[in-house]
Amino acid sequence: MTRLTALDISKAVYNIAKEPTLPQLPSGLTTHFYGDNGRRERSFVTENRLQGCFGRALVQLAGFPPWSAERFGALRQRVIARAGSLEVLWQEFGADGGGE
């Protein structure tokens, strides 16, 4: 399985933002609840309040070039150094240390 890095995601968002028409996010978010038997028991739809936020973010990001691998790596090292170690950083995010 290929693992995406933040640099891959940065480039993808940059490419999306450069498209002439921004992708439409759904106006509603659906949540499904499943029972112990694995069957869907309930669903509900709520308003997608993030729709405008992501649309504005993509417009703003369109003005910036994607980060180079070197720039991303340098920032990554600064973040890890500030945390003390990668393990501490994962703990701060409440994760079990599944990073590189």
C-alpha positions as CSV (number, residue, x, y, z in Angstrom):
1,M,0.0,0.0,0.0
2,T,1.4,3.4,-0.9
3,R,1.5,5.9,1.9
4,L,0.8,9.5,1.1
5,T,3.0,12.1,2.7
6,A,2.0,15.7,3.6
7,L,4.0,16.8,0.5
8,D,1.9,14.6,-1.7
9,I,-1.3,16.1,-0.2
10,S,0.2,19.6,-0.6
11,K,0.8,19.0,-4.3
12,A,-2.7,17.5,-4.7
13,V,-4.4,20.5,-3.0
14,Y,-2.3,22.9,-5.1
15,N,-3.4,21.1,-8.3
16,I,-7.0,21.1,-7.3
17,A,-6.8,24.8,-6.5
18,K,-5.4,25.6,-9.9
19,E,-8.3,24.0,-11.7
20,P,-10.6,26.5,-13.5
21,T,-13.6,25.3,-11.5
22,L,-13.3,24.3,-7.9
23,P,-14.8,20.9,-7.0
24,Q,-18.2,21.1,-5.3
25,L,-18.3,19.8,-1.8
26,P,-21.5,18.1,-0.7
27,S,-24.0,20.5,1.0
28,G,-24.9,17.8,3.5
29,L,-22.8,15.2,5.5
30,T,-24.4,11.8,6.0
31,T,-23.6,9.8,9.1
32,H,-24.6,6.1,9.3
33,F,-24.9,4.0,12.5
34,Y,-24.5,0.2,12.3
35,G,-25.7,-2.4,14.7
36,D,-23.8,-5.3,16.2
37,N,-24.9,-7.5,13.3
38,G,-23.2,-5.1,10.8
39,R,-26.5,-3.8,9.3
40,R,-27.1,-0.1,9.0
41,E,-29.7,0.9,11.5
42,R,-29.9,4.7,11.3
43,S,-28.7,7.5,9.2
44,F,-28.9,11.2,9.4
45,V,-27.8,14.2,7.3
46,T,-26.4,17.4,8.7
47,E,-25.5,20.6,7.0
48,N,-21.9,20.7,5.8
49,R,-20.6,23.9,7.5
50,L,-17.1,23.2,6.2
51,Q,-18.1,23.6,2.6
52,G,-17.4,27.4,2.5
53,C,-14.3,27.1,4.6
54,F,-12.6,24.6,2.2
55,G,-13.7,26.5,-0.8
56,R,-12.1,29.7,0.5
57,A,-9.0,27.8,1.5
58,L,-8.6,26.4,-2.0
59,V,-8.9,29.8,-3.5
60,Q,-6.3,31.2,-1.1
61,L,-4.0,28.2,-1.7
62,A,-4.2,28.7,-5.5
63,G,-1.8,31.6,-5.2
64,F,1.0,29.6,-3.6
65,P,3.3,27.1,-5.3
66,P,3.6,23.6,-3.8
67,W,6.4,23.1,-1.4
68,S,9.6,21.4,-2.6
69,A,10.6,18.2,-1.0
70,E,13.6,20.0,0.6
71,R,11.4,22.7,2.1
72,F,8.9,20.2,3.4
73,G,11.7,18.1,4.9
74,A,13.3,21.1,6.6
75,L,9.9,22.1,8.2
76,R,9.2,18.5,9.2
77,Q,12.6,18.4,11.1
78,R,11.9,21.7,12.8
79,V,8.5,20.5,14.0
80,I,10.0,17.2,15.3
81,A,12.9,19.1,17.0
82,R,10.4,21.4,18.8
83,A,8.5,18.4,20.1
84,G,11.7,16.7,21.2
85,S,11.2,13.5,19.2
86,L,8.9,11.9,16.7
87,E,7.5,9.7,19.4
88,V,6.6,12.7,21.6
89,L,5.0,14.4,18.6
90,W,2.8,11.3,18.0
91,Q,1.8,11.2,21.7
92,E,0.8,14.9,21.5
93,F,-1.6,13.9,18.7
94,G,-2.9,11.0,20.7
95,A,-1.5,8.5,18.3
96,D,0.5,5.3,19.0
97,G,3.6,6.3,17.1
98,G,2.7,4.9,13.7
99,G,4.8,7.4,11.8
100,E,8.2,7.1,10.1
